[in-house]
Amino acid sequence: MTVLAALLALAGGAALWIRATVLIAVVRGPSMRPAYADGDRLIARRRRSAPRRGDVVVFRNPRPHGVAGSSEGPLLIKRVAAGPAEPAPTGMAAPVVPPGHLAVLGDNPAQSLDSRHLGFIPVANVIAVVVRRIGD
């Protein structure tokens, strides 16, 4: 194998690694204002461990068609308000977040489809944790 072929093979492997561990998420709607606005593009790292309180996460909507009047898609972006065994935010169905679940809330609660409507989110539904906004 030539040096150039070896470098190209290495570069291809690195590109594959980047695609496998990082994703670009686009904010849709006003639910994460003021932190993120509609159309903001975010860099998110695929989840390797359980998200912590304060992390902004990309996760699979557990009920993509089950909330009346919702135009939310199959993936949502919200902030983790509480993790397993932590006190649940006010207005939740249980006083403590159950094992293996998260309570997630939008930064703009008046316009957010979050745990107040969806219930606790399984940690397994979390795809990635937001690292930063593109352009910052």
C-alpha positions in Angstrom: 0.0 0.0 0.0 1.4 3.4 -0.9 1.7 6.2 1.6 -1.0 8.1 -0.2 -3.4 5.1 -0.1 -2.7 4.6 3.6 -3.4 8.3 4.4 -6.6 8.2 2.4 -7.7 5.0 4.2 -6.9 6.7 7.5 -8.8 9.8 6.6 -11.8 7.8 5.5 -11.8 6.0 8.9 -11.6 9.3 10.7 -14.5 10.7 8.7 -16.5 7.6 9.4 -15.7 8.0 13.2 -16.8 11.6 13.1 -20.1 10.8 11.4 -20.7 7.9 13.9 -20.1 10.1 17.0 -21.3 13.6 16.0 -24.6 14.8 14.4 -26.0 18.1 13.4 -29.5 18.9 14.8 -31.7 21.7 13.6 -34.0 23.5 16.1 -37.6 23.7 14.9 -40.1 25.9 16.7 -39.8 28.3 19.7 -39.6 25.7 22.6 -35.9 26.3 23.3 -35.8 30.1 23.3 -33.9 32.0 24.5 -31.0 29.5 24.4 -31.7 28.3 20.8 -34.0 29.8 18.1 -35.9 28.2 15.3 -33.5 27.2 12.6 -30.4 27.1 14.8 -28.0 24.3 13.9 -26.5 22.5 16.8 -23.5 20.1 17.0 -24.4 17.1 19.2 -22.3 14.2 20.4 -23.8 10.8 20.3 -24.5 9.6 23.9 -21.9 7.6 25.6 -23.2 7.9 29.2 -26.4 9.1 30.9 -27.2 12.8 30.4 -27.1 15.0 33.4 -29.3 17.8 34.6 -28.8 20.9 32.5 -27.7 19.0 29.4 -29.6 19.8 26.2 -30.4 16.5 24.5 -31.7 15.2 21.2 -34.1 12.3 21.7 -36.7 10.2 20.0 -40.2 11.5 20.8 -41.9 8.6 22.7 -45.3 9.7 21.3 -44.7 11.4 17.9 -48.4 11.3 17.0 -49.9 10.9 20.4 -50.3 14.5 21.6 -53.3 16.5 20.3 -52.4 19.6 18.3 -48.7 18.6 18.2 -46.7 19.3 15.1 -43.5 18.1 16.8 -41.5 15.5 14.8 -40.0 12.2 15.7 -36.9 13.9 17.3 -37.0 16.6 20.0 -34.5 18.9 21.5 -35.0 19.7 25.2 -33.1 20.4 28.4 -32.7 17.7 31.1 -34.5 19.0 34.2 -34.0 15.9 36.3 -32.4 12.5 36.1 -33.3 9.1 37.5 -34.1 9.1 41.3 -34.0 13.0 41.4 -37.0 15.1 42.4 -39.3 15.6 39.4 -40.1 19.2 38.3 -43.4 20.7 39.6 -46.4 19.5 37.7 -45.1 16.0 36.9 -47.2 12.9 37.6 -44.7 11.5 40.2 -42.6 13.2 42.8 -39.4 11.4 41.7 -38.0 10.5 38.2 -38.2 6.7 37.9 -35.1 4.7 37.2 -33.9 4.7 33.5 -35.9 7.9 32.8 -35.4 11.7 32.5 -37.6 14.7 32.9 -37.0 17.1 30.0 -38.3 20.7 29.7 -38.1 23.3 27.0 -36.5 26.6 27.9 -39.7 28.3 26.7 -42.3 26.3 28.8 -45.4 28.1 27.3 -44.5 26.7 23.9 -42.9 23.4 24.6 -43.9 19.8 24.2 -41.9 18.2 27.0 -42.2 15.9 30.0 -45.2 17.8 31.2 -47.1 16.5 28.2 -45.1 13.4 27.3 -44.2 12.0 30.7 -40.8 10.8 31.7 -38.5 10.1 28.8 -36.6 6.7 28.7 -32.8 7.4 28.8 -32.6 4.9 25.9 -34.5 7.4 23.7 -31.6 9.9 24.1 -29.5 10.0 20.9 -27.1 12.8 21.6 -26.1 15.6 23.9 -25.8 19.1 22.4 -22.2 20.5 22.5 -22.7 23.9 20.9 -24.5 25.9 18.3 -22.9 26.1 14.8 -21.6 29.7 14.3 -20.8 30.4 17.9 
